[in-house]
Amino acid sequence: MKKIIAFAGSNSKQSINKQLATYAASLVENVETTVLDLNDFDLPLYGMDHENEHGIPKDAHRFLEILKNTDGIILSLAEHNGAYSVVFKNLFDWMSRIEGKLFFKKPMLLMATSPGGRGGLSVLEIAKGRFPFHDGNIVESFSLPFFGDNFKENKIVDNALDAQLKEAVNKLQNSL
């Protein structure tokens, strides 16, 4: 059976991006799904001095191994001031010190959501430009605007947006 991972680029315990990633993962059929929480990976703030003095943390290696051993990735990025959240950028930086091509060409559904009308489009554009340099195989992307209005009871309640996500999930499913 194929395995996928889903996670949010956030460490918020109430992460709306984790809620979206979890929902998207529930739509993928006939796979073993693991939803990850970045709070379970203890990584100090990346810095060359820290790396030289202490090496690369075991949790960076652990997350990278999870990426290596999955068949697909669902990632919903939190947008902080138009860019990645610090927790995601830090994880990304640590893993890239181990393996520059850290996404291993795994099929990826890349998403973002926010309380506002742009739905994290700025961070999506950054990631779509950057991830291919790290062997990111983005098969589809999805943005959910106005999270509070469009996501209730653990699902997207706007029919058109839900249909868009289901089409994106189907593209991921077909690429596994």
N, C-alpha and C positions, 0 to 999 in steps of 0.2 A: 504494500500500500504506500502511495506517495505521502510525503510529509511536508507540511507547510508551517511556517511561523508567522505570527502576526504580532505587531507591537506598535506602540506610539513613540514618536520622538519627543517624549515628555516624561517628567518625573512627578507630575501632579497625581495625587491619589484619586482625584475626581476627573481625570483627563478626558475631555470630550473626544480627543483623537484616539485614545485607547478604546472608548466606547464604539467609535466608528470602525476601527480596525477589527474589534471583536465581532461586530455585526457582519462586516464584509467576510470575515473568515467563516462565519456560520453558514454563508451562502455557497461555499465551495463544497462540492459533493465528492464522496468516496475518497477522502483524504484524512490523515491523522493531523489534527491541528493543535499547535501549542501557542498559547498567547503569553508573550513575555512581558515583564514589567522591568523597566530600566532601574527601578529602585532595588532590584535584586542583584545588581552588578555594582560593586563598590570600587569606584575609580577616582583617584585623586585628580585634581585639575592638571591637565597635561602641561608639561614644561620640559624642555631639554635637560635642564639641571636635575629635575626630579628623575627623569629617565636614566641619566648617567649615574646618579647616586643609588637608585633603587631598582632599576630595570623596569620592565613592562609588567604591570599588574596581572595577576592570574585571571582576574575577571575579564580583562580584555581578550586574553587567549581563549577563555571559556566562551565568550560571545562569538568570537570568530569561528570557533569549532562548531557552534550551533549553526552559523551561516553555511559553513562547508557541508554540513550533514543534512541540510534541508533541500527539498525539491522546489520550493517556491517561497516568496516573501510578500507579505502584506505589510506595508509601512504607512502609517498616517503621521505626518509631521506637524508638530505644533509650530506656530509662527510667532516668534518674539521679535518685535520691532522689524518685521519684514524679512527675517532670516531664521535659521535653525535655532532651536532652544539650546542653551548652554549644555545641558546634559547630553543631548544628541551629538552636538559638535564635539564634545569631549570624548565620547565613545568612538565616534568616527576617527578622531585624531589618534587615539590610542591604537585602534585596530589597524589604521593605515601604517603605523610604525612596524607592525608585524608583517602585514601583507598589503602591498599597494593596491592590488586588484581584489579588494576585500568582498565584493559581491559575487564573485565566481560565476558570472553570467547566469545566475539563477533568475528565472522569470519573476518579475516584481510588479505588483500593483501598488503604485505610489499615490497616496492620497493626502489631503489636508482638510481640516474644517476649522471654523472660527465662529464666534458669535456675530461677526459682521458679514456684510454683503459680499466681500471678496473671497471668503471661504479659504483663506490661506494661499491664494494664488501666487503671492510673492515668493514664499518659501518653495512652492512647487516648481516655479521657474528656475530658482537657484539649483534645486536638486536635479531637475531634468538636464540642466547644463553641466553639472558636476559629476553625477553618478556614472555616466558612461566612461569617464576616465578611470574609474575604479571597477570596471567590468559590470556596471549596473545594466541589467537587461530589463528596462522599463517597458512592459508590454502594454500598459495602459495607465492612465492617471485619472483621478477623480477629485473634484472639489465640492464640498458641501457648505454652502453659505448659510448664514442665520441658523446655526446649530440649534438654539433653543426653540425655534419655531418648527424646524424641519426634522427633528429627531426626538421621538418620545417613546416610552415603553420599550427601549432597546432596539428601535428600528427607525428607518426613515419613513416619515408619514406623508411626505409629498410624493405622489405617484410618479410624476415625471422624473424627479431626482432618484427615486428608488429604482426605476427602470434603467436609468443611466448607470447606476452602480451595478445592477445585475448584469448589464451588458459588459461592463468592465471586468467583473468577476468571471464571466464566461470566457473572456479573452485570456485571463490568467489560467483558468481551468484547462482550456485547450492547449496552452503552451507548456503544461506540466509533463 
